Amino acid sequence: MRILGLDYGSKTVGVAVCDELMLTAQALETIERKEENKLRHTFQRLEVLIAEYHVERIVLGLPLHMDDTVSERSERTLEFKEKLEKRTGLPVITWDERLTTVEANEILAASGVKKSERKAYIDKIAAGFILQDYLEAIREGKVSL
């Protein structure tokens, strides 16, 4: 089974996919848009990736506050989730994404990527962290398929 991992932001969506054995997540790309509510191109690109990789499920990062409360960004993410489920017909699971962007930024800094160049990579790497965390939860029996 292939699972797509998404890091949904106000103007970008980071995308990652797992291998068929669901062992590792690989960062794929960052889909950009000019305005938050302009999602047509985003959905079209996701549909192409879903078909190309034979995706059966989507994991969507949910940005909660550190005290587990829902933020305004969380509410927008949940709205995106509903639209994505309707558009693709696939189950979309939300997954705690706290600190994934910080972690991605740290990895890029440690790898020597200049701060000015990190924006091109950070969202897709964060999507990879979200998906990898979900895959590990499956292996550890914390969630089921």
N, C-alpha and C positions, 0 to 999 in steps of 0.2 A: 504494500500500500504506500502511496506517495501522499505526503501532507505538505501543504503550502503554509509558510509562516509569514505573517504580515506585521509590520510596524507602521500603523496609520498615524500620519501627522497632518497638520493643517494644509501643507502644500506638497507633501511627498508621501509615498507609500514604499517602505522598504520591503523587499520580497526575498524569501529564502525557500528552499525546497529540500526535502530529505531524500536519501537514497531509498531504493525499493525495500531494503531490509529494515528501514527505520532506525538506523544506527547513528547516522550523522546528518547534520543540517549544513547546507551550502548556501552562502549568500548568492543571490542571482543578480538583482538589479534594484534601482530606485526609480520608481515612476513619479514623474513630476507633473504638477498642474499649476495653473496661474492663480486660481481661486479655490478656496476650500470646498465650495459647493459645486464646482464644475467637475463631475465625476465620470462623465461619459467615456473619455479616453482611458481613465484609470480602469473602469470596468471592462472595456474592450481589451486592454492589454492583459488584464488578469484572466479573461476568458481564453485568450491565446495560450497563456502559460499553463492554465488548467488542462487544456486539450493536449498540449505538447508533452506535458509530464504525466498525464493520466492521473491527475490529482483527485482524491476521493474525500478529502477533508481539509478544512482551513483552520489554522490557529491564529487568532488575532490578539495582539498585545493590548491589554487593558491598563491604561495609566491611572492607577489609584494613588491617593495621597499616602504618605508613610503611615498614617494611622488607620489605613484600610477604608477610608471614606471615598465616595465617588466625587470626582472633580468635574468641572465643566468639560474638560477634554475627554473624560470618561464617557460623559453623556453623548458627545459627538461621535465617539468611537462606537457606542452601542447603536446609534442611528445608522452608522455606516454598516455595522454588522447585519442589521435587518435588511438593508438594501442589498447587501452582498448575498445573503441567503436567498432572497427573492430572485435576484439576477442569475445566480449560478445554480440554484437548486441543491447546493452542497451544505452539509452541516458546518457551522462556523462556531468554534469553541473560543471563548475569551480566556486569556491567560495573563496572569500578573506580569507586567513588564517593568516594574519599578527597577530603576538603576541600570537597565540594559543599555541605554544611550551613554550613560557614564562609563559603563564597562567597555563599550565599543570605542569610546573616545580614548580610554586608557590603553587599549590594545593598539590603536593606531599611533598614539604618541610613542609607545614602547617600540613600535616597528619603525619609527623614524619618519612617519608621514607628517609633513608640515601642516601646521594648524589651518592654514588657508586652503589646503587640499582635502581635508578630512570630510567636509560636507558631502563630497561626492560618494563617500563610502559608508558613512556612519549609519544611515537608515537601514541599508541592506545588511550590515553586520549586526545591528540591533535585532533585525528580523531573524537572523540566524541564531542569536542567543535565545530569543523567545521560543523558537521551534526546538532548539536543542534541549532547553529546559523541559519542554513538554515531552519530548522523546524520553528523556531520563525519568520523568515521572511515570511514564508508561512502563518502562523496564523495572522500576522499583515497586510497581504495583499500587502507586498512589492514585492513578486514574486508569480507567479501562477504555478499550476501544469501542 
